[in-house]
Amino acid sequence: MLDLAVPVYDKNFSHQEIRSLIEFYQTPLGQKAIATLPKVSAEMQEQGRKWGEDIGRQCMVEVLSEHPELAEALNATQSNTQSANK
């Protein structure tokens, strides 16, 4: 993993920036960041997923209201699927 990470960090950070990051992560705030950021990232990802679902649902409702023929086709497909599953 180290062989994969070093080139990425090397491309994005100078040697001095890496040294500063190491110093930071040795501080109490840096230690808190190490412990907390994975949880923060996971929460943000979940919020983004929910937001995306809501936007997708709103877009679908808008498209179906503007194109009733699509709504009818969708309903027909759902009816056919339900009939086939019985």
Distance bins in CASP14 RR format, pairs under 12 A and 6 or more apart:
PFRMAT RR
TARGET T0000
AUTHOR 0000-0000-0000
RMODE 2
METHOD distances of the structure
MODEL  1
1 8 0 0 0 0 0 1 0 0 0 0 0
2 8 0 0 0 0 0 1 0 0 0 0 0
2 9 0 0 0 0 0 1 0 0 0 0 0
2 10 0 0 0 0 0 1 0 0 0 0 0
3 9 0 0 0 0 0 1 0 0 0 0 0
3 10 0 0 0 0 0 1 0 0 0 0 0
4 10 0 0 0 0 0 1 0 0 0 0 0
5 11 0 0 0 0 0 1 0 0 0 0 0
5 12 0 0 0 0 0 1 0 0 0 0 0
5 13 0 0 0 0 0 1 0 0 0 0 0
5 18 0 0 0 0 0 1 0 0 0 0 0
6 12 0 0 0 0 0 1 0 0 0 0 0
6 13 0 0 0 0 0 1 0 0 0 0 0
6 15 0 0 0 0 0 1 0 0 0 0 0
6 18 0 0 0 0 1 0 0 0 0 0 0
7 13 0 0 0 0 0 1 0 0 0 0 0
8 18 0 0 0 0 0 1 0 0 0 0 0
9 15 0 0 0 0 0 1 0 0 0 0 0
9 17 0 0 0 0 1 0 0 0 0 0 0
9 18 1 0 0 1 0 0 0 0 0 0 0
9 19 0 0 0 0 0 1 0 0 0 0 0
9 21 0 0 0 0 1 0 0 0 0 0 0
9 22 0 0 0 0 0 1 0 0 0 0 0
10 17 0 0 0 0 0 1 0 0 0 0 0
10 18 0 0 0 0 1 0 0 0 0 0 0
11 17 0 0 0 0 0 1 0 0 0 0 0
11 18 0 0 0 0 0 1 0 0 0 0 0
12 18 0 0 0 0 1 0 0 0 0 0 0
12 21 0 0 0 0 0 1 0 0 0 0 0
13 19 0 0 0 0 1 0 0 0 0 0 0
13 20 0 0 0 0 1 0 0 0 0 0 0
13 21 1 0 0 1 0 0 0 0 0 0 0
13 22 0 0 0 0 0 1 0 0 0 0 0
14 20 0 0 0 0 1 0 0 0 0 0 0
14 21 0 0 0 0 0 1 0 0 0 0 0
15 21 0 0 0 0 0 1 0 0 0 0 0
15 22 0 0 0 0 0 1 0 0 0 0 0
16 22 0 0 0 0 0 1 0 0 0 0 0
16 23 0 0 0 0 0 1 0 0 0 0 0
17 23 0 0 0 0 0 1 0 0 0 0 0
17 24 0 0 0 0 0 1 0 0 0 0 0
18 24 0 0 0 0 0 1 0 0 0 0 0
18 25 0 0 0 0 0 1 0 0 0 0 0
19 25 0 0 0 0 0 1 0 0 0 0 0
19 26 0 0 0 0 0 1 0 0 0 0 0
20 26 0 0 0 0 0 1 0 0 0 0 0
20 27 0 0 0 0 0 1 0 0 0 0 0
20 30 0 0 0 0 0 1 0 0 0 0 0
21 27 0 0 0 0 0 1 0 0 0 0 0
21 30 0 0 0 0 1 0 0 0 0 0 0
21 33 0 0 0 0 0 1 0 0 0 0 0
21 34 0 0 0 0 0 1 0 0 0 0 0
22 30 0 0 0 0 0 1 0 0 0 0 0
22 34 0 0 0 0 0 1 0 0 0 0 0
23 29 0 0 0 0 0 1 0 0 0 0 0
23 30 0 0 0 0 1 0 0 0 0 0 0
24 30 1 0 1 0 0 0 0 0 0 0 0
24 31 0 0 0 0 1 0 0 0 0 0 0
24 32 0 0 0 0 0 1 0 0 0 0 0
24 33 1 0 0 1 0 0 0 0 0 0 0
24 34 0 0 0 0 0 1 0 0 0 0 0
25 31 1 0 0 1 0 0 0 0 0 0 0
25 32 0 0 0 0 0 1 0 0 0 0 0
25 33 1 0 0 1 0 0 0 0 0 0 0
25 34 1 0 0 1 0 0 0 0 0 0 0
25 35 0 0 0 0 0 1 0 0 0 0 0
25 37 0 0 0 0 0 1 0 0 0 0 0
26 33 0 0 0 0 0 1 0 0 0 0 0
26 34 0 0 0 0 0 1 0 0 0 0 0
27 33 0 0 0 0 1 0 0 0 0 0 0
27 34 0 0 0 0 0 1 0 0 0 0 0
28 34 0 0 0 0 0 1 0 0 0 0 0
28 35 0 0 0 0 0 1 0 0 0 0 0
28 36 0 0 0 0 0 1 0 0 0 0 0
29 35 0 0 0 0 0 1 0 0 0 0 0
29 36 0 0 0 0 1 0 0 0 0 0 0
29 37 0 0 0 0 0 1 0 0 0 0 0
30 36 0 0 0 0 1 0 0 0 0 0 0
30 37 0 0 0 0 1 0 0 0 0 0 0
31 37 0 0 0 0 0 1 0 0 0 0 0
32 38 0 0 0 0 0 1 0 0 0 0 0
32 39 0 0 0 0 0 1 0 0 0 0 0
32 40 0 0 0 0 0 1 0 0 0 0 0
33 39 0 0 0 0 0 1 0 0 0 0 0
33 40 0 0 0 0 1 0 0 0 0 0 0
33 41 0 0 0 0 0 1 0 0 0 0 0
34 40 0 0 0 0 0 1 0 0 0 0 0
36 42 0 0 0 0 0 1 0 0 0 0 0
36 43 0 0 0 0 0 1 0 0 0 0 0
37 43 0 0 0 0 0 1 0 0 0 0 0
37 44 0 0 0 0 1 0 0 0 0 0 0
38 44 0 0 0 0 0 1 0 0 0 0 0
38 45 0 0 0 0 0 1 0 0 0 0 0
39 45 0 0 0 0 0 1 0 0 0 0 0
39 46 0 0 0 0 0 1 0 0 0 0 0
40 46 0 0 0 0 0 1 0 0 0 0 0
40 47 0 0 0 0 0 1 0 0 0 0 0
41 47 0 0 0 0 0 1 0 0 0 0 0
41 48 0 0 0 0 0 1 0 0 0 0 0
42 48 0 0 0 0 0 1 0 0 0 0 0
42 49 0 0 0 0 0 1 0 0 0 0 0
43 49 0 0 0 0 0 1 0 0 0 0 0
43 50 0 0 0 0 0 1 0 0 0 0 0
44 50 0 0 0 0 0 1 0 0 0 0 0
44 51 0 0 0 0 0 1 0 0 0 0 0
45 51 0 0 0 0 0 1 0 0 0 0 0
45 52 0 0 0 0 0 1 0 0 0 0 0
46 52 0 0 0 0 0 1 0 0 0 0 0
46 53 0 0 0 0 0 1 0 0 0 0 0
47 53 0 0 0 0 0 1 0 0 0 0 0
47 54 0 0 0 0 0 1 0 0 0 0 0
48 54 0 0 0 0 1 0 0 0 0 0 0
48 55 0 0 0 0 1 0 0 0 0 0 0
48 56 0 0 0 0 0 1 0 0 0 0 0
49 55 0 0 0 0 0 1 0 0 0 0 0
49 56 0 0 0 0 0 1 0 0 0 0 0
50 56 0 0 0 0 0 1 0 0 0 0 0
50 57 0 0 0 0 0 1 0 0 0 0 0
51 57 0 0 0 0 0 1 0 0 0 0 0
51 58 0 0 0 0 0 1 0 0 0 0 0
52 58 0 0 0 0 1 0 0 0 0 0 0
52 59 0 0 0 0 1 0 0 0 0 0 0
52 60 0 0 0 0 0 1 0 0 0 0 0
53 59 0 0 0 0 0 1 0 0 0 0 0
53 60 0 0 0 0 0 1 0 0 0 0 0
54 60 0 0 0 0 0 1 0 0 0 0 0
54 61 0 0 0 0 0 1 0 0 0 0 0
55 61 0 0 0 0 0 1 0 0 0 0 0
55 62 0 0 0 0 0 1 0 0 0 0 0
56 62 0 0 0 0 1 0 0 0 0 0 0
56 63 0 0 0 0 1 0 0 0 0 0 0
56 64 0 0 0 0 0 1 0 0 0 0 0
57 63 0 0 0 0 0 1 0 0 0 0 0
57 64 0 0 0 0 0 1 0 0 0 0 0
58 64 0 0 0 0 0 1 0 0 0 0 0
58 65 0 0 0 0 0 1 0 0 0 0 0
59 65 0 0 0 0 0 1 0 0 0 0 0
59 66 0 0 0 0 0 1 0 0 0 0 0
60 66 0 0 0 0 0 1 0 0 0 0 0
60 67 0 0 0 0 0 1 0 0 0 0 0
60 70 0 0 0 0 1 0 0 0 0 0 0
60 71 0 0 0 0 1 0 0 0 0 0 0
60 74 0 0 0 0 1 0 0 0 0 0 0
61 67 0 0 0 0 0 1 0 0 0 0 0
61 70 0 0 0 0 0 1 0 0 0 0 0
61 71 0 0 0 0 1 0 0 0 0 0 0
61 74 0 0 0 0 0 1 0 0 0 0 0
62 70 0 0 0 0 0 1 0 0 0 0 0
62 71 0 0 0 0 0 1 0 0 0 0 0
63 69 0 0 0 0 0 1 0 0 0 0 0
63 70 1 0 0 1 0 0 0 0 0 0 0
63 71 0 0 0 0 1 0 0 0 0 0 0
63 74 0 0 0 0 0 1 0 0 0 0 0
64 70 1 0 1 0 0 0 0 0 0 0 0
64 71 1 0 1 0 0 0 0 0 0 0 0
64 72 0 0 0 0 1 0 0 0 0 0 0
64 73 0 0 0 0 1 0 0 0 0 0 0
64 74 1 0 0 1 0 0 0 0 0 0 0
64 75 0 0 0 0 1 0 0 0 0 0 0
65 71 1 0 0 1 0 0 0 0 0 0 0
67 73 0 0 0 0 1 0 0 0 0 0 0
67 74 0 0 0 0 0 1 0 0 0 0 0
68 74 0 0 0 0 0 1 0 0 0 0 0
68 75 0 0 0 0 0 1 0 0 0 0 0
69 75 0 0 0 0 0 1 0 0 0 0 0
69 76 0 0 0 0 0 1 0 0 0 0 0
70 76 0 0 0 0 0 1 0 0 0 0 0
70 77 0 0 0 0 0 1 0 0 0 0 0
71 77 0 0 0 0 0 1 0 0 0 0 0
71 78 0 0 0 0 0 1 0 0 0 0 0
72 78 0 0 0 0 0 1 0 0 0 0 0
72 79 0 0 0 0 0 1 0 0 0 0 0
73 79 0 0 0 0 0 1 0 0 0 0 0
73 80 0 0 0 0 0 1 0 0 0 0 0
74 80 0 0 0 0 0 1 0 0 0 0 0
74 81 0 0 0 0 0 1 0 0 0 0 0
75 81 0 0 0 0 0 1 0 0 0 0 0
75 82 0 0 0 0 0 1 0 0 0 0 0
76 82 0 0 0 0 0 1 0 0 0 0 0
76 83 0 0 0 0 0 1 0 0 0 0 0
77 83 0 0 0 0 0 1 0 0 0 0 0
77 84 0 0 0 0 0 1 0 0 0 0 0
78 84 0 0 0 0 0 1 0 0 0 0 0
78 85 0 0 0 0 0 1 0 0 0 0 0
79 85 0 0 0 0 0 1 0 0 0 0 0
79 86 0 0 0 0 0 1 0 0 0 0 0
80 86 0 0 0 0 0 1 0 0 0 0 0
END
